[in-house]
Amino acid sequence: MEEYRGAKIVVRFDGAKCIHSRHCVLEQPAVFKASVSGPWIHPDASPEGAVAVAHNCPSGAITYERLDGGAQESAPPVNTAHVRENGPLALRGELTVAGKPAGFRATLCRCGASKNKPWCDASHLAAGFRASGEPATQGGDPLAKRNGPLNIVPTQNGPLEATGSLEICSGTGRTVLRTQQTWLCRCGGSSNKPFCDGTHAKIGFVG
């Protein structure tokens, strides 16, 4: 974990979670400087810009702590899992992953190739993973409560079990499914992505 302390805010970067979405260096180039030697995050350049970038970081690799009395990051009003085209699941909510608190943002592997399972490490690029970000709509009744704790359990050699209010969305934001419990493919082989169809057992997935 890298930590960069300014007068008004501390910005932290967890490289093990980063999927190189480039929101940081494109949206706030004065705060996040690409291809430099030495410190690359400069919180004092724009504390509010650093906050905005953190909120847009899908993986949770960038987090912050306000030192000036400003609002700290809080759980979103709706728990979501966005299906990224040819890439991971991007979750937002009050997350617990593999039994540990995981903040409010996470990208979890669905190609089966990550060396940092259940987290995405961008191995889907080298693996040539192909999976639509626009699965068919399945619907589901509106949830009585749309936020609250969301527990993600990587089952042994199997799917991600998600328990808690969750709205699964396509990459374009369409609601695919509203649910309180579901199982999401992480072996890369399901014919019903992003949902598990038992293929992990047939292909000998280990993870």
Secondary structure, DSSP 8 states (H G I E B T S, - for coil): -EEEE-SSEEEEE-TTT-----HHHHH-TTTB-SS-SS--B-GGG-HHHHHHHHHH-TTS-EEEEESSS-------SS-EEEE-TTS-EEEESEEEETTEE-TTEEEE--SS--SSTTB--SHHHHHT----S-----B----S---SEEEEEE-TTS-EEEEEEEEEE-TTS-EEEEEEEEEE--SS--TTTTB--SHHHHHT---
